[in-house]
Every structure is written in C-alpha cells, then in structure tokens.
Amino acid sequence: MPTIKARIDLKTIILCLLSALLLGISQPLYVKGLIETPLSYQSWLGLLAFVGYVPLFLLVNRSNLKAAFWMTFFTMTVQYTVVLYWIYIALHVHGHIMPILAALITLLLPMVLALKGALFITLARFLSLRFNVPFLILAPFGLCAGEYFRNYYIFGGFPWGNVGYSVGRIDEILQVASLVGVYGLVFIVGAVNALLAYAFINREARNNYLVFGAAWLIVIACFSYGSLRLTRAAHEFASTIRVALLQGDIPQEIKSAARLHAHEILDVYLGLHQEAINQGAQLIIWPESSYPRYLDENVKRLGKISDDHVASIVGASVYGENKGKEGYHAHNAALLIDYDGNVVRRYDKSHLVPFGEYVPWPMTKIVDKIVPGLGAFLPGVDLAPEKLSIALGKTLAVGATICYEGIFPEITRSYAKNGASLLVNLTNDAWYGYSSAPFQHLLMYKLRSAETGLPFLRATNSGISALIDAYGRLHRPLGLFTRGLVVDNIPLIKKPTAYVAIGDAIAMISLIILLVGYVLAVLPVHSYVRLGQWWKVAAVFGLSILIIGAYVYYTGNQFATDESARTKLLIVSIFALLLMIGLLSKTKRSRSILLIFGAVIVICAAVLTILESLYFLFGVLFGLLIWVLAFRIKVAEKPAK
C-alpha cells in the first residue's frame, strides 16, 4: 500500500484524538464532581481498549516512518495525559510546586511514556517496509514490546496504565492473566485491534467477515476461559484467615509533619488496631509509613503493638548509621511482627521512587550538590516471603510490597516462585486526592492476584483498602478518605498459574523479534555469508553475544529491582547496536543515527566526567569513536534511473 507524506492534517488529528480518548477512558477515570466512576462500576469501558488502537493503526499502516512516529507520539501523549492527570494534584496540591511547573511536569511524564511507545510502533512500521510484511502483523509485537520496555526503563520504569489493565477491569478477561500476564493481555489487545483494522481496510473483500469474526472470537475465547475459571472457583473450599486492614485517613499535610503529630496519628491507628482485635483478627495490616515515629533499623519489638499477641505488619521508616561513612541512611520498611510480638523480619522497599527516595545512577553526586540529602533511602535486596507465626503452631508465608511495588509483575511473581501463600501491600495514596490514581492503583493489584493465583491484602492510608482473592476479585473495598477498617475471613487458596512458570515470555519474544529484525534489516547478514565476509559475520555474532552476556550478568548477578544494573544493561545494549551499525552499515539513515547518538553520548559523558567521576571519560571517548565510525560509512549509491 502506498505511504503518505509526513504531514498532519485535520483528519489525522481527529483520528489520533479518537484513539487517545478511547484508550484513555478505558482506564478507571474519576474526577470529583464531574466524572465519578468507582472501580466497581462501568467496568465495561475496559472493552474500549479492543477498538482504541484501530484509528491509529489505520494511520500508521499508510504512513512513512516520520509520520508513524509523530502520530503515535501525539496519540499516546494525549492518552497518558488523560490517565495520569492526577500527577498535577500530587505536585501542586501536596507537593506545593507552582501551578505552571506542576502542569509542565504533568505533561512531561506522558510525553516520556509516549516516546517509548512511539519508538517501538515506528520500529514495527520500519520492519514492515523493509521486509514487505504487513504492518498490522507486526503491530501487536510493537505494542507489547513497548509496554514491556517501559516496565524497566528508564529510572526503574513506570508501567502505569497500559491497556492490559483496561481489559483486566472485567473479571472474566482478567483470568487470562493467569496464563500470559498483563503483557500477554497487551498483545491480545494489539492483535484484536490489528484484525479489526485489517477488516476495515479490506471491507470490500468477500472473506472479510472471517477476519472480523476472528477478532471477536479472540475476545469471546477470553470471556469463555474466564467464565469457566470463575465457575470452578465457586466450588472450591480452603482454610481461611481472619485479617484486618487499617485505614487511618490521616491528611497528607499531617503525615508530612508526622513528628509533630505523632501522638495524634498513633492514637488513631492504635484505636483501629484494638477494634480489629475485638473483631477477632489474626493478622492486622497497617498502611505504608503509618507508624509516625522514626525507628532504629534493629528494632525488635514495637511497644503496645507487640503486647497484643496478634500478628501484625506495620509500615514504618527506619534509620541506621552509614557504615564507614558519616550520616544516616533510611529504609521505607514493613515490620513483620509475629504472634509473640517479635519483629521477625524487616522488609525494606526494594523498588524505590526515583528522585524521591533515591537518586538514579549515575547522577548521585550531581543531584546531591543541588539538593543535599535527597534520596537517602536504601533499597531492600530480598524478595523471599517470611513464614510469619499468626497463632500457636500456625505460620503463613507472607510476601510484602510497599507503595507502587505491586505494579511491577516481576516482584510479585518472584514472591510466588519463592513459595508465598499471601501477598500484602502497604500504600499511601493520599498524595493523589480525589482522582483516578487510587482506582487505577488498586486495579493493578487485581492483575497481580490473577497472575500469581494468590490473595492480596491491601491497606492504604486514605483508600482504597481492600481484600483481593486469588482470582483478582475485590472484597469489602473501603472508600476514599474514609477512616475505618476492613475485617473479614479470606480463603487461603493458592492457585498455581502458568504465568508464574513462564513469566513475561510473550513480551520478551516480541522484544527479541523487533530487535533481531532491526539488526537484520540494517545489516545484510545473508550477503556477508554469501560473499564469505566472515569478519563481518563474526562482528555481528560477537556484539550479539556481548548484549546477551550483559543481560545474563545484570539480571542474574544483580538484584531484580536494581535500577542501576538495568541502566547499565541498556547502555551496553545500545553501544553494541551502535557499533554494529557503525562497522557494517551502508545507509545514510544509519550515519545520521550514529552522529546523533554520538553527540548525545559525548555531551552526557562530558557532564558526568566533570560532576561525577573521571570514569565517564570512557563515555566521551566512545562517543568520539562512534563519530569516527559514522564518517567512515561508505553510503551505497542508488542506481541511476
């Protein structure tokens, strides 16, 4: 099909906006006084994700690369702005950042997320043109790989609000996550949209109804599997545990000055704690940082809480001295207290918030000079569940997550693989006010339960606290900005799932297909073999081994949530791909890519060399090497017409 020019007209803008709005409102949307859509209502809006990409795919299918990038970038920027508008509330209302700056940052984050998605959709379009493969075949791979990539990069990743969560709002479709995880749902959404787009393009074809039917057959199959799984769940029986979730509803302004209001905050939570005991709770969960006093990291007992002979998990900030250095470090922690009142485990939050709880590598010294003391928190390095004694002779393997850790599927999957029987989340969503954020955040824990086949207990400061069973269904959710507690018996059903066994295999395969396809598109490896240019074959093979080796090292020898390790892996992979292009390519586009990336590397490495360490001087030299390689590329001349 002929491509169009890289221009944006009114029709293109309207179609992009249509895609963006369909995808945006497929997520839980809540605007107090305007759109009040609790999670438990209007879940059918999640079905909009099955058609939301159709207008965008129709445009990209006819576009050149430049148009494909800008249309996708614009669409996803609007989409993520609709989903993430609450960033403004956190920054301006509670962070006290001036309105203009807060608005700019609120727009910047969706643009960063959109950039990642646009790069992978454009890559899929590039491969379709290069290998003469229909774009709509590659579109699901591009969509899935892009969402998977933003789960990890950059600065630890931020996988909030992908379309897998949209369709996961529907309990029947949610069950498919037990097979393929949230990124498998993203791929399914992409495939349905691609089939519908193909059916629209070929609407005059005689067998077009088969393609249209295939799209909805996928949706029906998902519904059927989920319905069957939930029907069987109704006949299952398991032992139960009586749990309590405390929701103190402490205003964020008071929490931010917890040291001045310690008695007030503690009285609220101790009152709720005693009420939970009176209702027979065997395990009591306090929210994130709900204990208002600073604690020594070697704390063994926790005052009155330890004297009540009830197992508890309490969110607190703990501090300790830096070994061999001046000053102190901190942990955002969950204290696991057994039936006898002993703090048997301190789980430290492992996936910290960048530029809030920690400063990402390699900018530690730079940021410390600008804002001394920022990011004093240290991450935890252990995702093994704790066998917590909840009664005489009765233990329970508990895996704890804090704040937004539960939105990363690899963390809860690690707990499930390590033998957890119950997942717990301690959160404070008061930062986001009356907005979509608490509903969207809770939705992601529904996915985690369905993926792992484990119940999830979620205690928050301001809502939404809820019990989530092993099938991802909500029980007894406590509303926003309501003080109270949830006490109920939850079945300890542990359902082994295919997802725990295979992980995000679909997403990884999608990413590999696109990256390998790009290398083969840029580098004519088959020609090297045919012409006996073995040194070029060796270069491709050797640099590929470098990428694979870096992946094995940085994921096998480093902790799963170590952001600096993932950043280094990304840098090594980019450098290796650039070297491949510089050594072997003969296209003007490759020369331009090398020149741009070389300049970026030189500038960034020079700044880091001056402000961080002479170690980054190697980056300057490497950037200059890339420039040399770029100018040595002998661009193949086009044959005369």
N, C-alpha and C positions, 0 to 999 in steps of 0.2 A: 504494500500500500504506500502511495507517495507520502512524503513527510511534508509538514507545513513549516513556514518560517518561524523564527524565534521572535514572535510578537504577541502582545497581549491585547486582545480586543474585548469588547463588552460581553460577547457571548462566552468567551473563555473565562472571564472573571465570574460571570454568573454561575457557570458550571462548577468552577473551583469552590465558590462560596456554598453551592448546594452540597457538594461533597463534605466540606468542612462542617457545615451546620448539622447534617445528618449524623456524622461521626461524633461531633461534639455533644449533641443531645442524646446519643446512645449511651453515654455515661450518666451516672446519677447526677442530677442537676438540682441545686437548691439555692434559691435567692429569697431571703426572708421578706415577706410581704409582696413578692412578685411571683416567684416560681417555687412553691413549697412542695417538693416531691420526695418524700421519705423513701428510703431504700426498698421498703416492703411494698410500695405502691408503684404501679406503672412500669413494672419490670419488662413488659413487652416492648418498651422503647429500645431495649437492647437489640432487638431484631433489626433495627435500622442499620446496624453495622453490616448486615448481609447485603445491603444495597448502597451503602455510603460511599464506597470507592468506585462505583460504576462510572459516574461522570468523570472522575479524574482519570481512570484507566482508559476511557474512550479518548480523552485528550492526549494522553501520553502515547497511546497506540499510534497516533498520526503525527507525532512531533519529532523534531530533531532533538539532539541532546540538550542544547541550551534551553529550549522551550520546556522540555521534560523536567529539567531541574527547577526552573523558576516557577512553573505551575505547581509542582509538588511542594516546593518550599512555601509558597503562598498558602496553599490549601492546608498544609499541616500546621503552619503558624497560626492560622485562624482557629483550626480545630483545637490545638492545645491551649490557646488563649481562652476559649470557651470552657475547657476542662479545668484550667489552672488559674482562673481569675482570682481565686482566694489568696494567691501569693501576695496580692496587694494588701489584703486585710492583715496578714501576718507581719508585713513590713511596715505599713503605715500606722495601723491602729495599735498594734502591740510592740512593734519594733521602733516606733516613733521616728521613722525615716520620712523626710519631707515628701509630699504627695508626688511631685514631678519625678523625683528619683525613684520612688517606690513603683510608679507606673512604668518607668523605663525598664527597671529590673523585671517587673512582671511580664513585660513584653519580650525581654531578652531571653528568658528561660524557654518559652515556647519556640523562639527562633532557633535556639541551640538544638532543641529536640527535633525541630523540623529539618534542620540542616542534616542531621544523621539520616532521617528517613528519606530525604530527597537524594542524598548521595547513593543510597542503595537502590532506590527505584530508578534513578538515572543509570546506574550500573547495569541493571536488568535491561533497560532500553538499549544501552550500548551493545550488550551481548546479543540482543535480538537483531540489531542491524548488522553486526559483524558476522554472525553465523547464519543469518537469514532464518531465524527462528521467530515465530510469532511472539510478540511482547507479552501477550496475555498468558502464555505458558510460563514465562519467567516471572511474571508479576507477583504471584504468591511467594516465590522464593525471595524476591527482593524485599517484600513487606515483612516477612518473617525474620530474615537476616537483619534488617534494620532495627526491628524491635529488640531482637536478642542482643545486638551490639550495644544499644543504649542501656541495657541491663547492667553493663560493666563499665562503659566508658562514656565520658571522661569523668575524673574525680569520683570514682566509685560507682558511677551510673545512677540513673534515675528512671526506672521503668514504670512510672506512674501513668495510668490512664490509657494503656493500649487496648485495642479492640477485642482482645481475648477476654478482658474484664467486662466489656459491653455485653457480649453474648452470655457470659457467666452469670449475669443477673437473673437468668432463667434457670431454675433449679434442674430441669431436665437436661439442658445443654451443658450445664455446669459439670455434670457427671462425666462428660467426655474428658475433662481434665485429669481424671484418674488414669487415663490411658496415655495422653500425649502432653499434659501440662498446659499452661497458659499459652506458650508459644506455639504449641500444636493447634490450639484454638485460633490463634492469629493466622496460621497457614490455612486452616479450613475457611475462615472468613475471606481471606485473599482468593482462594480457589472459587468460592461461590460467586464473589464479585467478578472475577475474571470470566467465568462461564456466562454470567448474565450479560456482561459487556459484549462477549463474542456473539451471544444470541441476538443482541440489539444490532450489532454491525451487520450480521447476516440474516436479518429478519425476513428477507425475501426468499431465502433458501428453503427448499422443500422439507429438509430434515431438521429445520431449525428448532422445532418443538422438542427434539431429543436433547439438544444442548440445554435448553431452558429447563426441561424436566430433570436433567442430571443435576443442575444446580440445586433445585428444591429437593431432589432425592437425598442429597447430602444432608440438608437441614432436617429432613424427616428422619433419616437414619440416626442423627444425633439425638433427636427427640425420643425416638424409639428406644435407643440404648439407655438413655437417662431414665425414662419411664420404667423400664424393666428393672434397672438397678434400684430405683426407689421403691418399687413394688416389693422386691425381695427384702429390702431393708425393714419394711413394716412387720416382717415375721421373725426378725432377729431379736434375740434376748442376750443380755450381757450384765455383768455386775455393774453397779453404779457407785458413784462417789458424790457426796453432798458438798457442793462448792459454793463459795460466796465471792462475788465481785463487788468491791467498794468503789463508789463514785462520789467523791467529796465535793465536786463542783466548786473548787477554790478559784476565785477570779485570777486571771493571769497576772494582774498588777500586784496581787498579794503574793503569788508564788514567786514572782521575780524578786521580791524582798522577803523571802521566806525566813531569814534570820530575825527580822523584826516582828514576824507574826508566828513564830514557832509554836507558842502555846495555843494560839487560836487554831492553827492548822492541825496540830496534834490532837486537840480535843475533838475535832470533827471526826478524824479517822479512828481514834480510839473508841468513840461512841458507836460508829458504824461497825467496828471490829467486834465490840461486845454484843451488839444486836445480832450479828452473824452467828456468834457462838450460841446465843439464846435460841436461834433457829436451827441449831444442830449441824452447823457447817463443819466439815472435816478438813477442808483446805480453804484458806482465805487469801484472796489476791488483792494487794494494794496497787494503785497505779504507779506510773513512772515518777521517780523523784518525789513521791508523796511524803516520805519521812523528811521533815523540814530541817533537821539538824545535820551538820557535817559529821561524818563518822570516820574513825580510823579504819584503814583497809584491813586490819587484823581483828576487827570486831568479832566477838564470839557469841554474845547474847545481846538482846535488844529490849532491855527494860521490861515493862509490863507485858509487851507482846510475847516475850519468852516465858512468862509465868502463867500463860493461859492454857497450856497443854493442848494447843491446836496448831497444826502445821500451817505455815504462812509463807507467802512470797511477798517481799516488801521492796518497793522501788526506793533507792536512796543514792546520794552522791557520797563517795568515799574518797579519802585522800591519803597519800603516803609520801614520804621523803624520796627524792630522786637519789638513787644510789650513785655515789661518786660525784655528784653534782649538787650545786646549790638549788634551793627551791623545792617545790612540791609538784606532784602530778595528781590527777584526778581520774576517777572512773565513774561512768554512768552505770550503776550496778543494780542487780536484783539479788536480794539476800534471801536465800532459801533456808527457812527455819523449820526444823523437824518437830515432831510431836513432843519431844522433851525440851524444846525451847532453845536448842543449839543452832547457831548459824553454821550449817554443814557445808554450805557452798556459797561462794560469791560469784555470780555470773556477771562478767563485765561486757557491756555492749561492744560487739565486735565490728559492726558496720557503722562508723561514726558519720556525723553530718559534716561535710567539708566546709571550711571557713567558719564553722561554728564551734564544733567540738574538737576539730583538728585542722591542721593546715596541710594540704596535699603536697607530696613530693613533686618537684624539687624546690618548692617556694618557701620552705620553712623560715630561713634566715631573712628573706626579703620581707615577708609579712610580719615577722617579729620586730623588725626595725620600724615598721609603720604602726602596728598595733601590738605593743609588747604584751605577752601573756596570752594572746589569742590562741585557742586550740590547745589548752593544757591537758585535755583528756587523752588517756592512752586506751587503745582498743584491747579487747579480750582476744585470746588466742585458742579458745577451746569450745567446740560445739558438741561435746559429749553430754547426753542427758544425765541428770542426777537422780539416783534412787532415793527418793525422799520418803522418810518414815511419816505416815499420816495417822497411824494408830499402832497399838501394840501388835507386833508381828505382821504389819501390813505396810508395804512400800509401793511407791509408784514412780516410774521413770518419767521425769518431767524435763522437757526442753523449753527453755525460756528465751523470749525475744523481747527487745526493748525498742520503743518508738517505731520507726519505719522499717526495722529489720525484716518484719514479716512480709514486706512487699517484694523481697528477693527470694524467689523459689528455691535457689540453691541452698539457702540457710536451713529452711525447714526440711528440705529433702535430706540434708546431712543428719539432722536430728532423727528423722525416720529411719535412715540407714543404720544409725548407731543404736537403735533399739528403744526410742522414746515411745511411751504409751499415751502421753498427753502433752499438748503444746499450750504455752501460756504467752500472752503478750501484755506488756505494761506500757501504757501510752499516755501522753498528754496532748490532746488536740485543741486545747483552749485557745491556742495561737490563732486559729482559723475562724473563730467566731461562728455566727450562724451562716454557714456556707456549704458548698458541696463537699469540701475536703473530708469531714468526718464520715460521710456516707460512702465516698469513694474509697477511703482508707479501710473501712470495715469490709467492703466488698472484696478487697484483695485477700482478706483472711478467709473468706468463704472459699476462694480458689485454693488457698494453701491446705485447707482441710480436705477438700475433694482430691487434690493431688496426692496427699500423703496418706489419706484414709485414717486420719487422727482427729479427735475432737480438739477444738481450740477454745481456750478461755481468754477473754479479752477484757481487761479492766482499764478504764480510762478516767482521767480526772474530771472531764466535763461531758463525756459521751462521745461515742456510743458504746457503752459496755454491753457485752452480750455473750451468751453461750453459743458455740457453733459445733454442731455434731460432726461425725466422721464423714457425712455426705455433703457438708457445706451449708446445712440449713440453720437458720437463725432461731434461737430460742430466748425469749424474755429480754429483748433489747431494751435498754434504758435510755430514754430520750436525751436530747442535747440540753446541757445546762440545767440538769436536774440532780439534786442531791438525793442519794438513796443507795440501795444495794440490791443485787440480784442473788437470790439463794434458790438453788434447785438441785435435783439429782440429775447427773449427766451419765449416760451409759458409756462405759469404757470399751467401746467397740474399736478394735484395731483391724482395719481392712487393708491387707497388703495390696498395693496397686502396681500396675505396670510402669507408671511414671517414676516411682521410686527406684525401680530396677533400671530403666533406660535413660532417665533424665531428659534433658532437652535435646534429644538426638535429632529430631526434625529440624530444629533451629540450627544446630551445628552443621548438619548436612546442607541446609540452604546456604549458610555462610561459606562453606567449602566450595560448593558448586559455583557460586559467584566469583570467589577469589581465584580458583583454578581456571575458570572460564576467562577471567580478565587476563591472567598470565598467558594463556594460550592465544587469546585474541591479539595481544600486543606483541608476543614473541612467537614467530613461526617455528615451533619446535620440530614439527614434522619435516620442515625444509632442512633444518640442521642435520637431522638424522639421514635424510636422503642424500645430502651433499657431503656427508662424512665430516661435518664440522663439530667434532666431538668435544672440543674445549667449550663450545657454547652450550652443548647439552650438559656438560659437567658443571658449568656455571649455574644453569637453571636448577639442576639437581642439588648442588651444594648449597645454594641460597635457600632452597625449599627446606632442606634438612636443617638449616640454621633456624628458620621460623618454627619448624616442628620441635626442634630441640629447646628453643626458648619457651615454647608452650609447655612442654613437659617439665622443664625446670621451674618456671614461675607458677605453675599450677600444682605441681607435685611436691615441690620442696618448700613452698610458701603457704601460709595460712589462706584459706579460701577467700576471706574478705580483705586481704592485704591489698589496699588500693595502690600502693607504690609498686608492688610486684606486677600488677596488671598494667600500670602505666609503662613500666619498663618493657613488658611484653609487647605492648602496642608500638613503642618506639623501635624495638628491634625488628618487628614485622614490617613497619613502614620503611625503615632503612634498607632491609633486604629487598623489598619490592622495587624501591628506587634504584638500587644497584643493578638489579636485573634489567630494568628499563634502560638505564644509562649505558650498560655494557652492550646490550644486544638489540635495542630497538632502532628503527629507522623511520620514525614518523615525526612530523612537526608537532603533533599534539603531545607526544612523549617528551620532546625537547622543552615545550612550554611547561609541562608538569614539573620537570626536573628543575628548571630555572626558578619557578615559583616556590617549590618546596625547599630548594637550596637556600633561597633568600630568607625564608621563614626560619629555617634551622640556624643559619648564621646569626640572625638578629636575636633570636631567643637564647641561643647558646652564649652569645657575647654578653647579654644582660646577666645571665646566670653565672657566667665566669667572673664578672665584676662583683656581683652582690652575694653569690652563694659560695662557689668553690672553683679553684683552678681546674678541677676535674672536668668541668664542662667545656674547657678549651678543646677537648677532643671533638665536641659537637661542632665548634667553629671550623675545625679542620675538615670534618666530614662534610659539612655544608659546602665548603670550597671545592672539595673533591667532586661532589655532585655537579657543581657548576662546570668543572673541567670536563666531566663525562658528557654533560649536555652539549657543550660546544664541539665535542668530538663526534657527535652523532652525525653520520652521513645520511642525510634525508634522501630517500629514494625518489628520483624524479618521476613525475607522471608521464606516461607515453603521450606523444603529440597526437592531437585529434586529426 
